[in-house]
Amino acid sequence: MSVSEKEARYVADLARLQLTEQEVSSLAKDMNNILGYMDLLNELDTTNVEPLEHVIELTSRFRPDKAESPLSHDDALKNAPDADTDYFRVPKVIE
């Protein structure tokens, strides 16, 4: 499969990129190089290779999930930039 300059221009338009003719030509060449490399990778036998999620082993560090008491009403409103006696005051966002 080969990418023409017309197809490269179409992809650039989809990405909302404004490219010069030289950049379109370079993009088409780069896309063809990528597709050529993918063809090379498709020649490899990967039948016994397990799929990877990441190239290095990652472990998640989870904190224990424990219930804690919620903030009191006064503590929650204490740091509010503008508060009524019972509520946070925020700018109106709906007209």
N, C-alpha and C positions, 0 to 999 in steps of 0.2 A: 504494500500500500504506500502511496506517495501523496504528500500534501502539496497542492498547487498554491500559487500566490493568491489566487482567488479565495481558496479555502482559508488560508492564513489571514487574509483581510477580513473574512467573515467571522473568524474566531476573535480577532482583535475588536471588531465591532460589537460582538457579544459581551466582551470584557470592557466595553466603553473606552477603548484605547484609540488614540489618534496617532497613527504611525505614518512615517514618511515611506516612500517607495523602497528606499534602501532598508529601512527597518522591517518592512513587510517581507522583503526578500530574505533578510537574515532570519526572521521568525520562521519562514517556511523551511529554510535550511536546517534550523535547530530542531523543528518539529520532525523533519525527516530523519535527522540523526537519532532522536529519541525513539522513533518507531523502528529504526534499524537496530538499535540496541535491544528493544523489546523482542524483535524477531530472533536476535541472537540468544536471548534468555529463553525463548520458547523452544529452542533446540535442546535445552538441558533436560535430563531425566530427573524429575522430582517426585517420582512415585513413592519413595520411602522417606521423604522429607516432611517433618511435621510443620504445620503452619506456625508462624510466629506472630505474636501480638507486638513485640518490641524486640529489637536486636540485642538489648542487654536485659539481664534479669532484674526486674523491679519488684519490690515488695511494698505493700501498703502498710502504713503505720496508723492503725486505728486507735483512737482513745476509747477507753471503756464508756459504754453508754449507760450513764446513771442519771436517775431523775434528781433534779434539784428543785428547790422551792422557787417559784417565780418572783420577779421583782414586785415590790409593793407598788401601789398606785402612785404614792408620793415620790418614791425613788425613780420611777419611770418618767415622771414629769419634771423631775429636778433639773435635768440638763437640757430640757427643751428650750429652744431659742424664744419661742412664744407659746405660752400655754394658758388655757382657761383653767378654771378650778378643777375640771374633770377631763379636759380634752387637750390634744395637741392642736395648735392653730397653724394652718398651712395656707399658702396663697391659693386663691381660687384658680382652678385649672379648666373648668368647664364653663363655657359662656351660656 
